[in-house]
Amino acid sequence: GVRDRKVGDRVVVSCISACGSCSYCREARYGQCLSGGGWVLGHTINGVQAELVRVPFGDLSTYVLPVGLDPGTAVLLADILPTAYEVGVLSAGVSPGDTVVIVGAGPVGLAAVATARLYSPAHIIVVDRDAARLQAAKGLGADITLDAATDVLAGVQEVTGGLGAHVAFEAVGLPETFELCTTVLRPGGRVANIGVHGKPATLHLESLWIKDITITTGLVDTRTTPRLLDLVASGQLEVDSIITHRFGFDEMAEAYDVFSRPQDSGALKVVMFR
């Protein structure tokens, strides 16, 4: 059933599969595919950490890599770059001159730094507890970093003349980081929730409604993957520094160990090669 891919093509496999014909796919809302697509790889069927992989709807769920693009960099286009860009930057409507606060400097938070820069914000402020990750955020374009253990609200207000941020990205997935995002905003501000939450978070409508706050959520659709591929291939979007470790498949146990101990190993994104 695959027509537009041939043996020998170098492709990136999207984290989202798309049938292309259901009502949601026709709206480019591929994450909600009704016909066996959506978030399935590594979720409802086997994932791609294997020598051979079955990819549903191969024509629409893979993207041919531009000549010369490093395959390790291409891995970032499978998930974290479109997630940060679509669920973060686009959903929040980042505009030139905005002050953007990103809470969480993991791989997705760092990808949000890189893609937010495309829209010329006045300030990108990154909040995290890990000094190495804050340094990585600086390297990708954050101009201000704040330790999460300090008074983050005061730090944001100092930069914005007491007004608060225009946009806040939640890139951790914890109740306290979501609530922090809502507190650093000025009236009319927007929270883009990128993190995956496993516990309920309190929504303080008693204080948010009067500030005209907008909150967005979402599962990535990967509709922007072709655009991001072009930006990376042309050098307009440089994200190689997010990859900190590379392992062969015969080193998979070590790769998982390194990834499980980021505080000790300094791991951000770990890439494995066959």
FENKA-V797856 format. One record per backbone hydrogen bond with DSSP energy under -1.0 kcal/mol. CO is the residue of the C=O (numbers start at 0). NH is the residue of the N-H. Records with the same first field share a line. If there is no record, write none. Layout:
# FENKA-V797856
CO->NH + NH
This chain:
# FENKA-V797856
5->8
9->64
11->62
16->37
21->25
23->26 + 28
24->27
28->31
29->32
37->16 + 39
39->42 + 43 + 44
44->41
47->49
56->60
60->13
62->11
65->68
69->73
70->74
72->75
73->76
74->77
75->80
77->14
78->82
79->83
80->84
81->85
82->86
83->88
84->89
85->90
87->91
88->93
94->97
97->121 + 122
98->165 + 166
99->124
100->168
101->126
102->170
105->109
106->110
107->111
108->112
109->113
110->114
111->115
112->116
115->118
116->119
119->96
122->99
123->142 + 143
124->101
125->145
126->103
127->147
129->133
130->134
131->135
132->136
133->137
134->138
135->139
136->141
137->140
143->125
145->127
146->149
149->151
150->154
151->155
152->156
153->157
154->158
155->159
156->161
159->162
164->185
165->189
166->100
167->191
168->102
169->193 + 194
173->177
174->178
175->179
176->180
177->181
178->182
179->183
183->164
185->188
188->213
189->167
190->215
191->169
202->204
203->206 + 207
204->208
207->210 + 212
208->211
210->187
213->190
215->192
221->224
223->227
224->228
225->229
226->230
227->231
228->232
229->233
230->235 + 236
231->234
238->241
239->242
241->268
244->270
246->272
247->250
248->251
250->254
251->255
252->256
253->257
254->258
255->259
260->264
261->265
268->243 + 244
270->246
272->248
